[in-house]
Amino acid sequence: MFYLNSAIVEDAGDTGYSPIFREMGRKLGPFDVSAIPIGAYEPRWFMRHHYVSPEEALRIHLDVASKKSVAIIIGARSFLPMNT
């Protein structure tokens, strides 16, 4: 969490979904903006601890009571086989 001008910004960093986000929202929220890592989230069995899926990103957005959210990731790679 950090302040940008007068906005309260939540940056989840690289993370999988966890109930801790509900606690963050309850104790620290609401947030003006949340940066949520939707990256190489497939296959779930392998990536679920590292990146959230789009559905989990929505849960985080709601859990932390964010007014707005943006999906972030830098240098995402796909671990799925290519269909060629």
Rosetta constraint file for C-alpha pairs under 8 A:
AtomPair CA 1 CA 8 HARMONIC 7.08 0.50
AtomPair CA 1 CA 9 HARMONIC 5.55 0.50
AtomPair CA 1 CA 10 HARMONIC 4.40 0.50
AtomPair CA 1 CA 11 HARMONIC 6.01 0.50
AtomPair CA 2 CA 8 HARMONIC 6.04 0.50
AtomPair CA 2 CA 9 HARMONIC 5.31 0.50
AtomPair CA 2 CA 10 HARMONIC 6.58 0.50
AtomPair CA 3 CA 7 HARMONIC 5.60 0.50
AtomPair CA 3 CA 8 HARMONIC 4.78 0.50
AtomPair CA 3 CA 9 HARMONIC 5.86 0.50
AtomPair CA 4 CA 8 HARMONIC 6.52 0.50
AtomPair CA 4 CA 9 HARMONIC 6.87 0.50
AtomPair CA 7 CA 31 HARMONIC 7.82 0.50
AtomPair CA 7 CA 32 HARMONIC 5.72 0.50
AtomPair CA 7 CA 33 HARMONIC 7.44 0.50
AtomPair CA 8 CA 31 HARMONIC 5.35 0.50
AtomPair CA 8 CA 32 HARMONIC 5.28 0.50
AtomPair CA 8 CA 33 HARMONIC 6.68 0.50
AtomPair CA 9 CA 31 HARMONIC 5.97 0.50
AtomPair CA 9 CA 32 HARMONIC 5.99 0.50
AtomPair CA 9 CA 33 HARMONIC 4.91 0.50
AtomPair CA 9 CA 34 HARMONIC 5.71 0.50
AtomPair CA 9 CA 35 HARMONIC 7.67 0.50
AtomPair CA 10 CA 31 HARMONIC 6.52 0.50
AtomPair CA 10 CA 33 HARMONIC 6.33 0.50
AtomPair CA 10 CA 34 HARMONIC 4.59 0.50
AtomPair CA 10 CA 35 HARMONIC 6.20 0.50
AtomPair CA 11 CA 34 HARMONIC 5.82 0.50
AtomPair CA 11 CA 35 HARMONIC 4.75 0.50
AtomPair CA 11 CA 36 HARMONIC 6.58 0.50
AtomPair CA 12 CA 34 HARMONIC 7.50 0.50
AtomPair CA 12 CA 35 HARMONIC 6.21 0.50
AtomPair CA 12 CA 36 HARMONIC 5.59 0.50
AtomPair CA 12 CA 37 HARMONIC 6.88 0.50
AtomPair CA 13 CA 35 HARMONIC 7.75 0.50
AtomPair CA 13 CA 36 HARMONIC 7.10 0.50
AtomPair CA 13 CA 37 HARMONIC 6.40 0.50
AtomPair CA 14 CA 37 HARMONIC 5.88 0.50
AtomPair CA 14 CA 50 HARMONIC 5.82 0.50
AtomPair CA 14 CA 51 HARMONIC 5.96 0.50
AtomPair CA 15 CA 37 HARMONIC 7.03 0.50
AtomPair CA 15 CA 49 HARMONIC 6.20 0.50
AtomPair CA 15 CA 50 HARMONIC 4.73 0.50
AtomPair CA 15 CA 51 HARMONIC 5.10 0.50
AtomPair CA 15 CA 52 HARMONIC 6.72 0.50
AtomPair CA 16 CA 47 HARMONIC 7.90 0.50
AtomPair CA 16 CA 48 HARMONIC 5.39 0.50
AtomPair CA 16 CA 49 HARMONIC 4.27 0.50
AtomPair CA 16 CA 50 HARMONIC 4.90 0.50
AtomPair CA 16 CA 51 HARMONIC 4.78 0.50
AtomPair CA 16 CA 52 HARMONIC 4.98 0.50
AtomPair CA 17 CA 21 HARMONIC 7.86 0.50
AtomPair CA 17 CA 48 HARMONIC 7.53 0.50
AtomPair CA 17 CA 49 HARMONIC 7.33 0.50
AtomPair CA 17 CA 51 HARMONIC 7.73 0.50
AtomPair CA 17 CA 52 HARMONIC 5.89 0.50
AtomPair CA 17 CA 56 HARMONIC 6.20 0.50
AtomPair CA 17 CA 57 HARMONIC 7.90 0.50
AtomPair CA 17 CA 60 HARMONIC 7.39 0.50
AtomPair CA 19 CA 23 HARMONIC 7.03 0.50
AtomPair CA 20 CA 24 HARMONIC 6.18 0.50
AtomPair CA 21 CA 25 HARMONIC 6.18 0.50
AtomPair CA 21 CA 60 HARMONIC 6.13 0.50
AtomPair CA 21 CA 63 HARMONIC 5.69 0.50
AtomPair CA 21 CA 64 HARMONIC 5.84 0.50
AtomPair CA 22 CA 26 HARMONIC 6.19 0.50
AtomPair CA 22 CA 60 HARMONIC 7.68 0.50
AtomPair CA 22 CA 63 HARMONIC 4.52 0.50
AtomPair CA 22 CA 64 HARMONIC 5.92 0.50
AtomPair CA 23 CA 27 HARMONIC 6.00 0.50
AtomPair CA 23 CA 63 HARMONIC 7.92 0.50
AtomPair CA 23 CA 64 HARMONIC 7.84 0.50
AtomPair CA 24 CA 28 HARMONIC 5.36 0.50
AtomPair CA 24 CA 29 HARMONIC 6.58 0.50
AtomPair CA 24 CA 63 HARMONIC 7.83 0.50
AtomPair CA 24 CA 64 HARMONIC 6.00 0.50
AtomPair CA 25 CA 29 HARMONIC 4.30 0.50
AtomPair CA 25 CA 30 HARMONIC 6.08 0.50
AtomPair CA 25 CA 31 HARMONIC 7.87 0.50
AtomPair CA 25 CA 63 HARMONIC 5.70 0.50
AtomPair CA 25 CA 64 HARMONIC 3.59 0.50
AtomPair CA 25 CA 65 HARMONIC 5.69 0.50
AtomPair CA 26 CA 30 HARMONIC 7.87 0.50
AtomPair CA 26 CA 64 HARMONIC 7.16 0.50
AtomPair CA 29 CA 64 HARMONIC 5.85 0.50
AtomPair CA 29 CA 65 HARMONIC 6.02 0.50
AtomPair CA 29 CA 66 HARMONIC 7.35 0.50
AtomPair CA 30 CA 64 HARMONIC 6.30 0.50
AtomPair CA 30 CA 65 HARMONIC 4.76 0.50
AtomPair CA 30 CA 66 HARMONIC 5.61 0.50
AtomPair CA 30 CA 67 HARMONIC 7.44 0.50
AtomPair CA 31 CA 64 HARMONIC 6.85 0.50
AtomPair CA 31 CA 65 HARMONIC 6.20 0.50
AtomPair CA 31 CA 66 HARMONIC 4.51 0.50
AtomPair CA 31 CA 67 HARMONIC 6.27 0.50
AtomPair CA 32 CA 66 HARMONIC 5.61 0.50
AtomPair CA 32 CA 67 HARMONIC 4.97 0.50
AtomPair CA 32 CA 68 HARMONIC 6.19 0.50
AtomPair CA 33 CA 66 HARMONIC 5.82 0.50
AtomPair CA 33 CA 67 HARMONIC 6.05 0.50
AtomPair CA 33 CA 68 HARMONIC 4.81 0.50
AtomPair CA 33 CA 69 HARMONIC 5.30 0.50
AtomPair CA 33 CA 70 HARMONIC 7.55 0.50
AtomPair CA 34 CA 61 HARMONIC 7.07 0.50
AtomPair CA 34 CA 66 HARMONIC 6.15 0.50
AtomPair CA 34 CA 68 HARMONIC 6.42 0.50
AtomPair CA 34 CA 69 HARMONIC 4.49 0.50
AtomPair CA 34 CA 70 HARMONIC 6.27 0.50
AtomPair CA 35 CA 69 HARMONIC 5.86 0.50
AtomPair CA 35 CA 70 HARMONIC 5.08 0.50
AtomPair CA 35 CA 71 HARMONIC 5.94 0.50
AtomPair CA 35 CA 72 HARMONIC 6.07 0.50
AtomPair CA 36 CA 57 HARMONIC 6.34 0.50
AtomPair CA 36 CA 60 HARMONIC 7.82 0.50
AtomPair CA 36 CA 69 HARMONIC 6.99 0.50
AtomPair CA 36 CA 70 HARMONIC 6.16 0.50
AtomPair CA 36 CA 71 HARMONIC 4.96 0.50
AtomPair CA 36 CA 72 HARMONIC 5.71 0.50
AtomPair CA 37 CA 51 HARMONIC 5.97 0.50
AtomPair CA 37 CA 52 HARMONIC 6.35 0.50
AtomPair CA 37 CA 57 HARMONIC 7.67 0.50
AtomPair CA 37 CA 71 HARMONIC 5.73 0.50
AtomPair CA 37 CA 72 HARMONIC 4.83 0.50
AtomPair CA 37 CA 73 HARMONIC 5.50 0.50
AtomPair CA 38 CA 51 HARMONIC 5.89 0.50
AtomPair CA 38 CA 52 HARMONIC 5.37 0.50
AtomPair CA 38 CA 53 HARMONIC 5.96 0.50
AtomPair CA 38 CA 54 HARMONIC 6.45 0.50
AtomPair CA 38 CA 57 HARMONIC 7.02 0.50
AtomPair CA 38 CA 71 HARMONIC 5.71 0.50
AtomPair CA 38 CA 72 HARMONIC 6.12 0.50
AtomPair CA 38 CA 73 HARMONIC 6.37 0.50
AtomPair CA 39 CA 51 HARMONIC 5.79 0.50
AtomPair CA 39 CA 52 HARMONIC 7.20 0.50
AtomPair CA 39 CA 53 HARMONIC 7.80 0.50
AtomPair CA 39 CA 72 HARMONIC 7.42 0.50
AtomPair CA 39 CA 73 HARMONIC 5.54 0.50
AtomPair CA 39 CA 76 HARMONIC 5.49 0.50
AtomPair CA 39 CA 77 HARMONIC 7.59 0.50
AtomPair CA 40 CA 47 HARMONIC 7.20 0.50
AtomPair CA 40 CA 51 HARMONIC 6.70 0.50
AtomPair CA 40 CA 76 HARMONIC 5.66 0.50
AtomPair CA 40 CA 77 HARMONIC 5.60 0.50
AtomPair CA 40 CA 78 HARMONIC 5.42 0.50
AtomPair CA 40 CA 79 HARMONIC 6.97 0.50
AtomPair CA 41 CA 47 HARMONIC 5.31 0.50
AtomPair CA 41 CA 48 HARMONIC 6.53 0.50
AtomPair CA 41 CA 50 HARMONIC 7.65 0.50
AtomPair CA 41 CA 51 HARMONIC 5.34 0.50
AtomPair CA 41 CA 52 HARMONIC 6.03 0.50
AtomPair CA 41 CA 53 HARMONIC 5.63 0.50
AtomPair CA 42 CA 46 HARMONIC 7.33 0.50
AtomPair CA 42 CA 47 HARMONIC 6.06 0.50
AtomPair CA 42 CA 48 HARMONIC 7.88 0.50
AtomPair CA 42 CA 78 HARMONIC 7.35 0.50
AtomPair CA 42 CA 79 HARMONIC 6.58 0.50
AtomPair CA 42 CA 80 HARMONIC 6.74 0.50
AtomPair CA 43 CA 47 HARMONIC 6.05 0.50
AtomPair CA 43 CA 48 HARMONIC 7.95 0.50
AtomPair CA 43 CA 79 HARMONIC 6.93 0.50
AtomPair CA 43 CA 80 HARMONIC 6.82 0.50
AtomPair CA 44 CA 48 HARMONIC 4.96 0.50
AtomPair CA 47 CA 51 HARMONIC 6.09 0.50
AtomPair CA 48 CA 52 HARMONIC 6.40 0.50
AtomPair CA 48 CA 53 HARMONIC 7.93 0.50
AtomPair CA 52 CA 56 HARMONIC 5.51 0.50
AtomPair CA 52 CA 57 HARMONIC 5.96 0.50
AtomPair CA 53 CA 57 HARMONIC 6.14 0.50
AtomPair CA 54 CA 58 HARMONIC 6.43 0.50
AtomPair CA 55 CA 59 HARMONIC 6.54 0.50
AtomPair CA 56 CA 60 HARMONIC 6.23 0.50
AtomPair CA 57 CA 61 HARMONIC 6.17 0.50
AtomPair CA 57 CA 71 HARMONIC 7.98 0.50
AtomPair CA 58 CA 62 HARMONIC 6.28 0.50
AtomPair CA 59 CA 63 HARMONIC 5.88 0.50
AtomPair CA 60 CA 64 HARMONIC 6.02 0.50
AtomPair CA 61 CA 65 HARMONIC 6.17 0.50
AtomPair CA 61 CA 66 HARMONIC 5.51 0.50
AtomPair CA 61 CA 68 HARMONIC 7.77 0.50
AtomPair CA 61 CA 69 HARMONIC 6.47 0.50
AtomPair CA 62 CA 66 HARMONIC 6.57 0.50
